[in-house]
Amino acid sequence: MARQLLKQRLGDVAAGTFIGPQRDRTTFDDLAQMVIDDYKANGKRSLDRIEDAINHLRVSFGGMKAIDVTADRVTAYTAARKTEQAANATVNRELSALRRMFRLGERAGKVAGRPYVALLREDNVRTGFFEPEQFTAVQARLPEDLRPAVEFAYYSGWRLRSEVLALEWRQVDFEAGMVRLEPGSTKNADGRVFPFAALPALEGLLRSQAERTRALERGSGSIIPWVFHRAGRRIQYFRRTWIRACRLAGLPGRLPHDFRRTAVRNLERAGVPRSVAMKLTGHKTESVYRRYAIVAEQDLKDGVAKLAALHQKPLRPLTAPAHPEVATAP
């Protein structure tokens, strides 16, 4: 019996499936703490999101040994979350956290393997964008302080809340005609540059905003670091005014993030090479960029109009052969 057990364990070691005492004792909570520590060590800004995902997972797996978190139990967890009316995207964030936990555990030698975790299909890709007249209608109904920031987002495709409203004057170089986002300040942690001098409307916007800011500084005797501000203070909350402006413009349900989609579509329309457009908007992968390169109904009409123009040209008649062969009856 002892020899058979030894032989089995030697086989497990050779196959990489042997579970030693340390791996057998590893719990879900151990793996959860590893993920949290990893996020803190790397300064990831989405720490609160991963902690929220782990809290949901802990309801089902808390206190459980990692070896007992099997594929069938993960499937049962997914089914339970769906009965709670959780969105597919929300459940996928939680399942992705579970995947991350086991990857870290495997790397540290805490677990022997990972359970199969199947993600749900997400069909919640938004398709909103602004035509020029729609943008003008919404902008006109926004508070005056917010209009320049919204216009910057419309032209650049940068994220309104986390990137545009966080801009400081030290990031604007009027001499070089560039506005910069430092590495670590964007969602994907990459830096970004937008040459605003090449776009007169955007350059005029920034220079006008600079004059307005300087006048306010002289009147208040204080320094205003923000490019876009409300009486010298950074703009952070604008949800109610945004919803109201969209409703009054006849465009309920539109999102500030639609400016990002709009900029991508405008770059596509202008024929800007995709690699250049991705650098301007800050899209790291082409697959995500393509999701934003939305084809509008008007684009389709324009495409068919070009096809119609082609078909309006008369077809060249086929030239008959000099000596056509005539089939004769036998």
N, C-alpha and C positions, 0 to 999 in steps of 0.2 A: 504493500500500500504506500509506504514512504517513498519507494523507488518510483512508483507511478506518479506520485505527486511532484517529486523532484523533476522527473522527466517532463511533466506537463508545464511546470514553471520555467524550465530551461527552454522549452518550445515557445512559451509566451514571451520570454525575454528576447529570443531570436527574432520573433515576429513583431516585437515592439508593442505587444498588448499586455504585458505583465503589469499588474496594478499593485504597487507596493503599499506599505502601511501609510506613508505620507499621502499618496494619492487617494487612498481609501478614506482618509479622514477629512479631505478637503470638502468644504460646504459651499452652498450657493452664496452665503454671506461673505465667505472668504474671497470668492471671485468678484462679488459686487464691490468690495472694498478695494480690490486691485484696480478696477476700472476707475473708481473715484480718485484714487491716488494718482493714476496715470493722467487723468484730466487735470488735476491740480498741478502735477509736476510739469506738464507741458503748457500750462497756462491757457487751456482751451476755454473759450468764452461760453460754450454751451454746457457748462457744468450743471447748471440748474435743470436743463432739459434731461441730461443723462440721469440725474438724481430722481427726477420725476418718473422716468421710465423704470428705473430700478424699484421705486416704491410700488409701482403697479405689479411688477414681476414678483416682488417679495410676498405679496398676498398669497400667491400660489406656491412659490418655491422657497420662501423663507425658512431657514432651519434645516432644509433638506440637504443631504449629501449630494455633491456634484455628480457622482456616479449614478444617482437615481433620477437626474434630470434627463429623461430619455425623449426620443423623438415623439412617441405617442403622447407623453405628458405635455410636450410643447404644443402639439396639435390641439389637445384638450384645452390648453390655456387660450389659444387663438380662438377656438369656438366659444369659450366662455366670455371673452372680451367682445366678440361680435354680438352675443346676446345682450350685452350691456350697451349696445348701440355705439360702440367705439368706432371711429372712422378707420378705414384701412391704413391711411397714412400714420395715424397714431399708433395702431397696433404694430406696424412695421418698424417704427422707431424703437418700440419696446423690444421687439424680436432682434433688431440690429444690436441693441445693447446686450442682449443675451449672447449673441454671437461674439461680440467683442470680449465679453467676460471669459468665454471658453478659449478664445484665441490667446489671450494673455495668460490664462491658466496653463495652457498647453506649452506656451513658450517658457514659462517658469518651471515646468515639470510638476505642476500641481495636479494636472489631470492627464489621463492617458489618451483621451480623444474628445471629440466634440459631437454632440447630438445633431442630427439633421434638423435645420430650422428653415422652414419654407415661408417665404414672405408672400403677402397678399398682393393682388394686382391693384394698382392705383389708377383710377380713371378720373382724377380730379385736376387734370392739367387745365389751367385757366387760359382763356384765349382773348382777354380784353386788350384793346389798344385804342389810341386816340387818333382820329383824323385831325388835321390842323384846326378846322372850325370847331370841333368838339373840345379840343384843348383850350381854345380861346374862350369858349362859353363857360367852362369850369373855372378857369383862371380869373375871369372877370367877377366871379361871385365869391372869391376867396378874400380873406383879409389882406390888406395892402402889404403887410409885413411878410406874408407867406408867398406872395406871387413870384418874387424873384427866385426863391428856392425851387418852386415848382417848375419854373421855366428852365432853370439849370438842369433839373432832372429830366425834363422833356427832351432837351438837346443831347445830353450826355449819356442817358441811360443808367446813370449811377443811382444807387439806392438812396431814396429820399431821406429816410429817418437816420440810418446809421452812417451814411457817407456824405451826403450833401449838407444836411443840417449840422454835421460835426466839423465841417470845414472851417479852418482858421486862416487868417490873412497871411500867416507865415508860410502857408502852403501854396499861395498864389504868387507867381513870379511874372509881373507885368513886363519886365524887360525881355524875358525869354518867351513870353506869351504862353506859359504853361501853368496848369494847376495840378498838384500832385497829392496822391494818397500814399502815406508811408507804409512800408511793409508791416504787417501785423494789425493794421487798422481796418482791413477789409474782411469780408466773410471768409475768403480762401487764404487770407494772411499774406497775399502778394501785394506789392506796391502797384501803383497805376499812375499814368500820366495822360492828361487830356490837353492838346495844344489849342487852347481857346482862341488864339490870335488868328487861326485859319478860318474861324467862323465869326464874321463881324457881329452878328446878333448876340452871340455869347460874350464876345469881348465888350460890347457896349453895355451889356447887362452887368458885368463885373465892375467896370469902371464907374458906372452910375451907382452901384451899390457901395463902392469905395468912397465916393464923394458924400453919399448920404451918411455913411458911418463916421467919416471925419467930421462932418458938421455936428453930428450927435456927440462926438467926443469933445469937441470944443465947447458945446453947450453944457455938458455934464461934468467936464473936467476929469473924466475917467477913460481908461483904455478899453476898447471893445475888441476882443480877439476873434469873435465869430464873424464869418462872412455874411451869413444870413441870421438875423436876430430880430427879436421883438423888444424894441426900446432898449437895446443893448444887452439883452439877456438871450441866452440860447433858446431856440424854439424846440420844445420837446413834445408838447401835446397839441394835436390839431385834428383829432379824429372826428369830433362833432362838427367842426366847421367844414371839414372835407366832405362828410356825408351830406350836409346841408347844401353845399355848393353843387355837388353832383346831382342831387335831387332837383334843385332849381334849374339846372342846365338840361334836365330831361335825360340824365344819364345815371340813374340809380344803380348802385352795386359796383361802380368802377372803383379800382384800387390805385393807390399811389404806385404800386409795383407795376401797373400797366404802362407806366412811362418807360420802364426797362424793356418791355416787349415792343413798345412803339419805336424806341431808338434802334433796336435790332432790325425791325422791319424796314425802317427808313434807310439804314445802312445797306441792307440788301437791295432795296429799290435803287439806291444811288450807285450800285455796282462796286461798293468797297470790297476788296478781297477779304475773305472770311477770317484769315489769320490776323489781319489788321483790325477788323471790327471787334474780334474777341479781345484784343489788347485794350481797345478803347473802353469797352463795356465791362471788362474784367471777368469774362467767362473763361473758365479754365479748361473745360472739356467741350469738344465740338458737339457731343450728343446733347448736352444741356442747351448749348447755343441754338441748335436746330429746333428745339422745343419752343424757343422764343421767336424764331423766324417765321412768323405767322403770315399766311397768305390771306389778305382781305378779300371780301367779295368784289370790291372794285378792281383789285389786281386781276382777278379771274376774268372780269369783263374786259379789262384792257388787253389781256392775253388773247381772248377770243376776237376782239376787234382787230388785232394784228393778224390773226389767222384769216379773218374776213377780207382784209386788204390784200392778202396774198391770193385768195381765191377769186378776187375781182379781176385779176390779170387773165386775159384769154389764154386758153390752153393752145399750145402749138399743135397743129394737126399732124397726125402721123403721116409720114411720107410713104406712098404706096410703092411696093417693089417694082422695078423696071419690067420684069417678066413674071407676073404672078402665075403660079401654077394653078390651073383650073382642074378640079377633079372631074373626071368623066365617068359616066356610068359604064359598067362592064358590058 
